[in-house]
C-alpha cells in the first residue's frame, strides 16, 4: 500500500503496532531520524522518495510479522 502522506503512513504504523523504533531498526537509522522523516524535516529535498523508503520499511515489518 502506498501512502499519500506521512500522516497516512503514521496511521498505518499505529494500526499495525509499528513504532518509530521498529522502522529505525529496519532502516539502520535512529528513532529520531525516523521522526524527522515523518515530520518532513529530514529528506525534505525529495519527500516522495523519503516517504517511499519509510513505506517500504513498514511493508517489510508487516510481512515479517505476518509470516512469523
CNS distance restraints for C-alpha pairs under 8 A (distance, minus, plus):
assign (resid   2 and name CA) (resid  52 and name CA) 7.52 0.50 0.50
assign (resid   2 and name CA) (resid  55 and name CA) 6.92 0.50 0.50
assign (resid   3 and name CA) (resid   8 and name CA) 5.60 0.50 0.50
assign (resid   3 and name CA) (resid   9 and name CA) 5.73 0.50 0.50
assign (resid   3 and name CA) (resid  51 and name CA) 7.78 0.50 0.50
assign (resid   3 and name CA) (resid  55 and name CA) 7.25 0.50 0.50
assign (resid   4 and name CA) (resid   8 and name CA) 6.47 0.50 0.50
assign (resid   4 and name CA) (resid   9 and name CA) 8.00 0.50 0.50
assign (resid   5 and name CA) (resid   9 and name CA) 6.54 0.50 0.50
assign (resid   5 and name CA) (resid  51 and name CA) 7.47 0.50 0.50
assign (resid   6 and name CA) (resid  10 and name CA) 6.11 0.50 0.50
assign (resid   6 and name CA) (resid  38 and name CA) 5.40 0.50 0.50
assign (resid   6 and name CA) (resid  39 and name CA) 7.22 0.50 0.50
assign (resid   6 and name CA) (resid  51 and name CA) 6.60 0.50 0.50
assign (resid   7 and name CA) (resid  11 and name CA) 6.20 0.50 0.50
assign (resid   7 and name CA) (resid  38 and name CA) 7.69 0.50 0.50
assign (resid   8 and name CA) (resid  12 and name CA) 6.28 0.50 0.50
assign (resid   9 and name CA) (resid  13 and name CA) 6.13 0.50 0.50
assign (resid   9 and name CA) (resid  55 and name CA) 6.82 0.50 0.50
assign (resid  10 and name CA) (resid  14 and name CA) 6.20 0.50 0.50
assign (resid  10 and name CA) (resid  38 and name CA) 7.64 0.50 0.50
assign (resid  11 and name CA) (resid  15 and name CA) 6.20 0.50 0.50
assign (resid  12 and name CA) (resid  16 and name CA) 6.29 0.50 0.50
assign (resid  13 and name CA) (resid  17 and name CA) 5.93 0.50 0.50
assign (resid  13 and name CA) (resid  18 and name CA) 4.74 0.50 0.50
assign (resid  13 and name CA) (resid  19 and name CA) 6.73 0.50 0.50
assign (resid  13 and name CA) (resid  58 and name CA) 7.11 0.50 0.50
assign (resid  14 and name CA) (resid  18 and name CA) 6.02 0.50 0.50
assign (resid  14 and name CA) (resid  19 and name CA) 7.45 0.50 0.50
assign (resid  16 and name CA) (resid  62 and name CA) 7.35 0.50 0.50
assign (resid  18 and name CA) (resid  22 and name CA) 6.13 0.50 0.50
assign (resid  18 and name CA) (resid  23 and name CA) 7.36 0.50 0.50
assign (resid  18 and name CA) (resid  58 and name CA) 7.58 0.50 0.50
assign (resid  18 and name CA) (resid  61 and name CA) 7.90 0.50 0.50
assign (resid  19 and name CA) (resid  23 and name CA) 6.56 0.50 0.50
assign (resid  20 and name CA) (resid  24 and name CA) 6.01 0.50 0.50
assign (resid  20 and name CA) (resid  31 and name CA) 5.63 0.50 0.50
assign (resid  20 and name CA) (resid  34 and name CA) 6.13 0.50 0.50
assign (resid  20 and name CA) (resid  35 and name CA) 6.79 0.50 0.50
assign (resid  21 and name CA) (resid  25 and name CA) 6.12 0.50 0.50
assign (resid  21 and name CA) (resid  30 and name CA) 7.46 0.50 0.50
assign (resid  21 and name CA) (resid  31 and name CA) 4.96 0.50 0.50
assign (resid  21 and name CA) (resid  34 and name CA) 7.97 0.50 0.50
assign (resid  22 and name CA) (resid  26 and name CA) 6.34 0.50 0.50
assign (resid  22 and name CA) (resid  61 and name CA) 7.86 0.50 0.50
assign (resid  23 and name CA) (resid  27 and name CA) 6.21 0.50 0.50
assign (resid  23 and name CA) (resid  31 and name CA) 7.69 0.50 0.50
assign (resid  23 and name CA) (resid  34 and name CA) 7.16 0.50 0.50
assign (resid  23 and name CA) (resid  54 and name CA) 7.32 0.50 0.50
assign (resid  23 and name CA) (resid  57 and name CA) 6.13 0.50 0.50
assign (resid  23 and name CA) (resid  58 and name CA) 6.45 0.50 0.50
assign (resid  23 and name CA) (resid  61 and name CA) 7.80 0.50 0.50
assign (resid  24 and name CA) (resid  28 and name CA) 5.74 0.50 0.50
assign (resid  24 and name CA) (resid  29 and name CA) 4.95 0.50 0.50
assign (resid  24 and name CA) (resid  30 and name CA) 5.39 0.50 0.50
assign (resid  24 and name CA) (resid  31 and name CA) 5.15 0.50 0.50
assign (resid  24 and name CA) (resid  33 and name CA) 7.56 0.50 0.50
assign (resid  24 and name CA) (resid  34 and name CA) 6.03 0.50 0.50
assign (resid  25 and name CA) (resid  29 and name CA) 6.47 0.50 0.50
assign (resid  25 and name CA) (resid  30 and name CA) 7.48 0.50 0.50
assign (resid  25 and name CA) (resid  31 and name CA) 7.98 0.50 0.50
assign (resid  26 and name CA) (resid  57 and name CA) 6.07 0.50 0.50
assign (resid  26 and name CA) (resid  61 and name CA) 7.61 0.50 0.50
assign (resid  27 and name CA) (resid  57 and name CA) 6.70 0.50 0.50
assign (resid  29 and name CA) (resid  33 and name CA) 6.41 0.50 0.50
assign (resid  29 and name CA) (resid  34 and name CA) 7.36 0.50 0.50
assign (resid  30 and name CA) (resid  34 and name CA) 6.67 0.50 0.50
assign (resid  31 and name CA) (resid  35 and name CA) 6.37 0.50 0.50
assign (resid  32 and name CA) (resid  36 and name CA) 6.17 0.50 0.50
assign (resid  33 and name CA) (resid  37 and name CA) 6.16 0.50 0.50
assign (resid  33 and name CA) (resid  42 and name CA) 7.17 0.50 0.50
assign (resid  34 and name CA) (resid  38 and name CA) 6.14 0.50 0.50
assign (resid  35 and name CA) (resid  39 and name CA) 6.18 0.50 0.50
assign (resid  36 and name CA) (resid  40 and name CA) 6.12 0.50 0.50
assign (resid  36 and name CA) (resid  41 and name CA) 4.92 0.50 0.50
assign (resid  36 and name CA) (resid  42 and name CA) 5.23 0.50 0.50
assign (resid  37 and name CA) (resid  41 and name CA) 5.80 0.50 0.50
assign (resid  37 and name CA) (resid  42 and name CA) 4.70 0.50 0.50
assign (resid  37 and name CA) (resid  43 and name CA) 6.20 0.50 0.50
assign (resid  37 and name CA) (resid  44 and name CA) 7.88 0.50 0.50
assign (resid  37 and name CA) (resid  50 and name CA) 6.96 0.50 0.50
assign (resid  37 and name CA) (resid  51 and name CA) 7.79 0.50 0.50
assign (resid  38 and name CA) (resid  51 and name CA) 7.70 0.50 0.50
assign (resid  40 and name CA) (resid  44 and name CA) 5.72 0.50 0.50
assign (resid  40 and name CA) (resid  47 and name CA) 7.05 0.50 0.50
assign (resid  43 and name CA) (resid  47 and name CA) 5.90 0.50 0.50
assign (resid  43 and name CA) (resid  50 and name CA) 5.76 0.50 0.50
assign (resid  44 and name CA) (resid  50 and name CA) 7.86 0.50 0.50
assign (resid  46 and name CA) (resid  50 and name CA) 6.41 0.50 0.50
assign (resid  47 and name CA) (resid  51 and name CA) 6.04 0.50 0.50
assign (resid  48 and name CA) (resid  52 and name CA) 6.15 0.50 0.50
assign (resid  49 and name CA) (resid  53 and name CA) 6.12 0.50 0.50
assign (resid  50 and name CA) (resid  54 and name CA) 6.28 0.50 0.50
assign (resid  51 and name CA) (resid  55 and name CA) 6.00 0.50 0.50
assign (resid  52 and name CA) (resid  56 and name CA) 6.01 0.50 0.50
assign (resid  53 and name CA) (resid  57 and name CA) 6.36 0.50 0.50
assign (resid  54 and name CA) (resid  58 and name CA) 6.30 0.50 0.50
assign (resid  55 and name CA) (resid  59 and name CA) 6.12 0.50 0.50
assign (resid  56 and name CA) (resid  60 and name CA) 6.20 0.50 0.50
assign (resid  57 and name CA) (resid  61 and name CA) 6.33 0.50 0.50
assign (resid  58 and name CA) (resid  62 and name CA) 6.19 0.50 0.50
assign (resid  59 and name CA) (resid  63 and name CA) 6.07 0.50 0.50
assign (resid  60 and name CA) (resid  64 and name CA) 6.19 0.50 0.50
assign (resid  61 and name CA) (resid  65 and name CA) 6.20 0.50 0.50
assign (resid  62 and name CA) (resid  66 and name CA) 6.12 0.50 0.50
assign (resid  63 and name CA) (resid  67 and name CA) 6.21 0.50 0.50
assign (resid  64 and name CA) (resid  68 and name CA) 6.16 0.50 0.50
